Amino acid sequence: MKIVIAASLLASASAFAPVAQKSSSTSLSMGFENELGVQPPLGFFVSPSLEPYCVLLIASLLHQV
């Protein structure tokens, strides 16, 4: 009986024993070059037609009351 009590005390004491922590790096990696779906910048886009922009310009000028 004494052995069972001693074993249970040892088991409960080992539950609260400190565990060695592995040190982790806190530096963040912000590079997404190797991620799926990443594309280089497209640059300046020139539309072949100015008609959609003219329609929006005229609509914005007409509604400025």
C-alpha positions in Angstrom: 0.0 0.0 0.0 2.9 2.3 0.8 4.4 1.7 -2.6 1.1 2.7 -4.3 0.9 5.9 -2.3 4.6 6.7 -3.0 4.1 6.1 -6.8 1.0 8.3 -6.9 2.9 11.1 -5.1 5.8 10.8 -7.5 3.4 10.9 -10.5 1.6 13.9 -9.2 4.9 15.7 -8.4 6.3 15.1 -11.9 3.2 16.7 -13.4 4.3 20.1 -11.9 8.0 19.7 -12.8 9.4 22.4 -15.1 9.9 21.4 -18.7 12.8 22.7 -20.7 11.5 25.2 -23.3 13.0 25.4 -26.7 13.9 29.0 -27.6 12.1 30.2 -30.7 13.0 33.0 -33.0 10.7 36.1 -32.9 11.8 37.6 -36.2 9.0 37.6 -38.7 9.5 36.7 -42.3 7.5 39.0 -44.5 8.7 37.6 -47.9 6.0 35.9 -49.9 8.1 35.2 -53.0 7.7 31.4 -52.7 3.9 31.5 -51.9 1.3 30.2 -54.3 -0.4 32.9 -56.3 2.2 35.7 -55.9 2.9 37.7 -59.0 5.3 40.5 -59.8 3.8 44.0 -60.1 2.0 44.6 -63.4 3.3 48.2 -63.8 1.4 51.1 -65.4 -1.7 50.0 -67.2 -2.7 51.9 -70.4 -6.2 51.1 -71.7 -6.5 51.0 -75.5 -9.8 52.8 -75.3 -10.5 56.0 -73.4 -14.3 55.7 -73.7 -15.0 54.3 -70.3 -13.0 57.0 -68.7 -14.8 59.7 -70.7 -18.2 58.4 -69.6 -17.1 58.4 -66.0 -15.6 61.9 -66.3 -18.8 63.3 -67.9 -21.0 61.6 -65.3 -18.9 63.0 -62.4 -19.0 66.5 -64.0 -22.8 66.4 -64.5 -23.5 65.3 -60.9 -21.4 68.0 -59.3 -24.2 70.3 -58.3 
